[in-house]
Each structure stands twice: as C-alpha cells, then as structure tokens.
C-alpha cells in the first residue's frame, strides 16, 4: 500500500486512488501521524498539535476523527495502542509527503 499526502493541494492518494472526502481535521491528523511512521502519539499530543491548544481532559474528539478517518482510508493504516494512542502502520518508504 502506498500513501501520498500533498499538503500543497490538500490531497491524499491511497495507492493511486484520490481520497476526496477528507475533512480539514482528518487531513491534518493523517499528515501528522505520517510525519514519523511507527511513532505512537497520544490523544493529547494529537489534540494539541491539530487544535493548537493543550488539554488534559478525556476529550473523545480525537477518537471520533480517527474513526471517521479509518472509514475513509483503510482500517489497518491507523493502529490503536491500548492506553497509549495511535500510529500509522505503513513503512516510511510507502509514504510520500509533498510539501
């Protein structure tokens, strides 16, 4: 599987299929997770990066966006690490980020 994120055009391609229905936040979350494939990010890390504010609440906003993102891409691409957070499962060589 190959994932291409074009931050200039705000587009995501999975293999060669263009994913056109990602929201702004879903795009940002996917891009953030793909910056360091394999690294596990906590909900708070994702929330503070995407929404640009710190929180220590049990806010489920990130979870809701992850669920929606998984429906639009592949469920296997974003893995939940119980009690820790989320990570992208693709090998770095299978991800291209165009800036």
N, C-alpha and C positions, 0 to 999 in steps of 0.2 A: 504494500500500500504506500502511495506517495501523497504527501500533503504539501500544497503550495499556498502560502499566505502572501498576498500582495497588499502591503499596507498603503501603497500609493493609490491604488484603485479600489481599495476596501473590498477585495475579493478573496475567496477561498476556493481552491480546487482540490478535490479528493480524487486521486488518480487523474483523469482528465475531465471529470465532471465538475462543472461550476456549481457551487452551492450559493444560491442567490437569496435565500431567505433568512440569513443570519441577522439578528439584531445587532445594534452597536455594541451592547454589553457582551453578547455571545462572541462576537468577533474579537473584542478586547481580551476576554478570558482565554480564548483559544490561542491567540497570539502570545499572551503572557506565558501560558503553560509550555508553548513550543520554543520559547527563548532558551530554555535549558531542559531538553527532553530527558525524562527519567527522574528529574528532581521532583520531590514531593513538596507541594505548597499547602499550607494550612488555609482554612476558610478565612481567617483574619488576614493573612498575607494577601490572598486574592482580593478580598474586600477592600483593604486599604490601598492596593495598587489600582484597582479598577474604579472604585468610587472615591478614591483620593482622600480618605479620612480613616482615622483609627477607630476601632471598635473592640470591645471586649464582651459583646453580647453574644447570645446564642442565635443570632440572626440567621435565618434559613435562606436569605436572598441568594447567596452563592449556590446553595444546593439546588434551588429552583432553576437557576440559569444553567447549571451543569446538566440537569435532567433534560431541559429543552435542547441544549446543545447536543447531547447524546442522541436524541431523537432525529436530529438533522444530519448528523455525521454518522459515525459508527460507534455503537456502544462500547466496543473493545478499545477505542482510541484513548478514552479517559478512564483511568482506573482509580477507584476509591481505595485509599489505605485507611482501614478502620481506625478511628481515633486520632488520625494524623491529618489527612487531607486528600488531595488529588494530584495525579501526574499523567503526563502523556506517555503512552506505551510505545510509540514509534521510535525506531532507531534514528539518531540525529541525521544520518545520511539520507533518510527518507523524508526529511522536512526541508523545505526551502522557504525562507522568509525574504521577500523582496521589500527593500526599504527605499 
